[in-house]
Amino acid sequence: MALNPIAIHIGGIQVHWYGIFIASAVMLAVYLSILEGKHHGIESDNIYDMILLALPTAVICARIYYVAFQWGYYQNHLDEIIRIWDGGIAIYGALIGSAIVVYLYCRNKFIPVCLMLDVIAPTVILGQAIGRWGNFMNQEAFGQITSLSFLNSLHLPHFIIQQMFIQGAYRQPTFLYESIWSLLGFVILMNLRHVPNFLKRGETTLLYIVWYAFGRFFVEGMRTDSLVVFYDIRVSQILSFILFFVAITLLIYRRRKYNDLPLYCKDKIVNI
């Protein structure tokens, strides 16, 4: 039996688990970013102000991105475009919208853009790891048909296995694969960026892009609910492929071309 995607009822308002996971991910990301920002002279008010601008922009862009590639459906269901509580937001759309806000905000406040991005990048991927559990509750972002014996072989908790029974068959828990990949990326980035005299500004962000895009490319290939452009070519795989190679190229180019880029961490910082 599937889990109820609605967590609680408050009067006539339904509070969905999807929203709870997303909200929790945002709050944790903001908290960790504030702690890290203190080491680099970024005031907490700057992060609060920036997130107040970035969050609604991210949601809107994520929904626009999703709807744009599902327009064949939504053009006949215009009233459903705003129903984000039922799922249907694309993380790449959210990242694009957020990146634009961060860039404009930092330029306006004279904060180094690369520094701000490096502060928030690991917390973003942690938020993505948490947010995928909202997909789990909505029974979305799932993979191809598999067998009960395969899911049992993964030693998954019973509630996950039961929730992966979708549309009359057991499914690959691709939400879980991406969540674990993102969580591992968070741990790696949090440690790498605090190695003294190792990463330059901007490289934590580029490594985040490399890590996430690489994992997303393969996980996306396992999903059955992907956004496609034509002939089953998956939008997120195309974008992941492009982002991966652009980020790798920039890492190499910046290292070779610019020797005077400021370091992210000159002295040992206690990891959060």
C-alpha positions in Angstrom: 0.0 0.0 0.0 1.4 3.4 -1.0 2.2 6.0 1.6 -0.1 9.0 1.8 1.5 12.0 0.1 -0.4 14.3 2.4 1.2 14.8 5.8 -1.4 16.7 7.7 -4.6 18.7 7.3 -4.8 22.1 8.8 -8.4 23.2 8.5 -9.1 23.0 4.8 -5.4 23.1 3.9 -3.5 20.0 2.9 0.2 19.9 3.8 2.0 17.6 1.4 5.1 15.7 2.3 6.6 17.0 -0.9 6.5 20.5 0.4 7.8 19.5 3.8 10.9 17.8 2.4 11.6 20.8 0.1 11.1 23.3 2.9 13.4 21.3 5.2 16.0 21.1 2.5 16.0 24.9 2.0 16.2 25.6 5.8 19.1 23.3 6.3 20.9 24.7 3.2 20.4 28.2 4.5 21.6 27.3 8.0 24.8 25.6 6.7 25.5 28.4 4.2 25.3 31.0 7.0 27.8 29.1 9.1 30.2 28.8 6.2 29.7 32.3 5.1 30.9 33.6 8.5 34.4 32.2 7.7 34.5 34.4 4.5 33.0 37.7 5.8 29.6 37.1 4.3 26.9 38.4 6.6 23.9 36.2 7.4 21.6 39.0 6.2 23.1 38.7 2.8 22.2 35.1 2.6 18.7 35.6 4.0 18.0 38.4 1.5 19.4 36.4 -1.4 17.3 33.3 -0.5 14.2 35.4 -0.3 14.8 36.4 -3.9 16.2 33.1 -5.1 13.6 30.7 -3.7 10.5 32.0 -5.5 12.5 32.5 -8.6 13.7 28.9 -8.4 10.2 27.5 -7.9 8.9 29.6 -10.8 11.7 28.7 -13.2 11.5 25.0 -12.2 7.9 24.9 -13.0 8.3 26.8 -16.3 11.1 24.4 -17.3 8.8 21.4 -16.6 5.7 22.8 -18.2 7.6 23.9 -21.3 8.7 20.4 -22.0 5.3 19.0 -21.2 3.3 21.6 -23.1 1.5 19.0 -25.1 -0.3 18.1 -21.9 -0.6 21.5 -20.2 -1.9 23.4 -23.2 -5.1 21.5 -22.6 -4.9 21.7 -18.8 -4.0 25.3 -18.1 -5.6 25.1 -14.6 -3.0 22.6 -13.6 0.1 24.7 -14.4 0.3 26.1 -10.9 -0.3 22.8 -9.1 3.3 22.4 -8.0 2.2 20.6 -4.8 1.5 17.6 -7.0 5.1 17.5 -8.2 6.3 18.4 -11.6 9.2 20.8 -11.0 12.5 20.4 -12.7 15.7 20.8 -10.6 17.7 22.1 -13.6 15.1 24.9 -14.0 15.4 25.8 -10.3 19.2 25.8 -10.6 19.2 28.1 -13.6 16.8 30.5 -12.0 18.7 30.5 -8.7 22.1 31.0 -10.4 20.8 34.2 -12.2 19.5 35.6 -8.9 22.8 34.8 -7.1 24.8 36.5 -9.8 22.7 39.7 -9.9 22.4 39.9 -6.1 26.2 39.5 -5.6 27.0 42.0 -8.3 24.6 44.5 -6.7 26.1 43.9 -3.2 29.7 43.8 -4.3 30.2 40.2 -3.1 32.5 38.0 -5.1 30.1 35.8 -7.1 32.4 32.8 -7.2 32.9 33.0 -3.4 29.1 33.0 -2.8 28.6 30.1 -5.1 31.3 28.1 -3.4 29.7 28.8 0.0 26.2 27.6 -1.1 27.1 24.8 -3.7 27.6 21.9 -1.2 24.4 22.9 0.7 22.5 22.9 -2.6 23.5 19.3 -3.4 22.5 18.3 0.1 19.1 20.0 -0.5 18.8 18.0 -3.7 19.4 14.8 -1.8 16.7 15.6 0.7 14.3 16.9 -1.9 14.3 13.6 -3.8 12.4 12.1 -0.9 9.5 14.4 -1.8 9.5 12.6 -5.2 9.5 9.3 -3.3 6.3 10.4 -1.4 4.6 11.4 -4.6 5.7 8.2 -6.4 7.5 10.1 -9.1 11.0 10.2 -10.5 10.9 6.4 -10.6 12.7 4.0 -12.9 12.0 1.0 -15.2 10.1 -2.1 -14.1 12.0 -4.4 -11.9 11.3 -7.4 -9.7 10.6 -7.7 -6.0 13.6 -10.0 -5.6 15.9 -7.3 -7.0 14.6 -4.7 -4.6 15.0 -7.1 -1.7 18.6 -7.7 -2.8 19.3 -4.1 -2.3 18.4 -4.5 1.4 15.9 -1.7 1.3 13.5 -1.0 4.1 10.1 -2.4 3.5 8.4 1.0 3.2 10.6 1.9 0.3 9.9 -1.3 -1.5 6.2 -0.9 -1.1 6.3 2.7 -2.3 8.1 1.5 -5.4 5.0 -0.5 -6.5 3.8 1.9 -9.1 1.3 1.4 -11.9 1.0 -2.3 -11.2 4.7 -3.1 -11.1 7.8 -2.7 -8.9 10.1 0.1 -10.1 13.7 1.0 -9.9 14.1 3.5 -7.0 16.0 6.1 -9.1 15.0 8.8 -6.6 17.1 6.9 -4.1 20.1 6.5 -6.4 20.2 10.2 -7.0 19.6 11.0 -3.4 22.6 8.9 -2.3 24.8 10.2 -5.1 24.0 13.8 -4.1 24.6 13.0 -0.4 28.0 11.5 -1.2 28.8 14.6 -3.3 27.9 16.8 -0.3 30.4 15.0 1.9 33.1 15.1 -0.7 32.6 18.8 -1.5 32.4 19.8 2.2 35.8 18.2 2.8 37.6 19.2 -0.4 36.8 22.9 0.0 38.3 23.0 3.4 41.7 21.5 2.4 44.1 24.5 2.8 45.6 25.9 -0.3 43.9 23.4 -2.6 40.8 24.8 -4.3 40.6 28.2 -5.8 37.4 30.3 -5.8 34.8 28.9 -8.2 36.2 25.4 -8.2 33.9 24.1 -5.5 31.0 25.2 -7.7 32.5 23.6 -10.8 33.1 20.4 -9.0 29.5 20.4 -7.8 28.4 20.7 -11.4 30.7 17.9 -12.6 29.6 15.6 -9.8 25.9 16.2 -10.1 25.8 16.2 -13.9 27.7 13.0 -14.1 25.4 11.1 -11.7 22.2 12.7 -13.1 23.1 11.6 -16.7 23.1 7.9 -15.7 20.2 8.1 -13.3 18.1 10.0 -15.9 18.7 7.2 -18.4 17.0 4.7 -15.9 13.9 6.8 -15.4 10.6 6.4 -17.3 9.1 9.8 -16.5 11.8 11.9 -18.0 11.2 15.1 -19.9 12.0 14.5 -23.6 12.4 16.8 -26.6 12.0 14.3 -29.6 12.7 10.7 -30.4 12.9 9.9 -26.6 16.0 12.2 -26.3 16.0 13.2 -22.6 16.3 16.9 -21.8 18.2 16.3 -18.5 20.7 14.0 -20.1 21.5 16.5 -22.8 21.9 19.3 -20.3 23.9 17.1 -17.9 26.3 16.1 -20.8 26.8 19.8 -21.7 27.3 21.0 -18.1 29.7 18.2 -17.3 32.1 19.0 -20.1 31.8 22.7 -19.8 32.6 22.5 -16.1 35.6 20.2 -16.7 36.8 22.5 -19.4 36.5 25.6 -17.2 38.4 23.8 -14.3 41.3 23.0 -16.6 41.2 26.4 -18.4 41.2 28.5 -15.2 44.0 26.5 -13.7 46.2 26.9 -16.7 45.3 30.5 -17.7 45.0 32.2 -14.3 47.7 31.6 -11.7 46.5 34.4 -9.4 43.0 33.2 -8.6 42.3 33.6 -4.9 42.2 30.4 -2.9 38.9 29.4 -1.2 40.6 28.2 2.0 44.1 29.4 3.0 44.0 28.2 6.5 42.4 25.1 8.2 38.7 25.6 8.8 36.8 23.2 11.0 34.2 21.4 8.9 30.6 22.0 9.6 
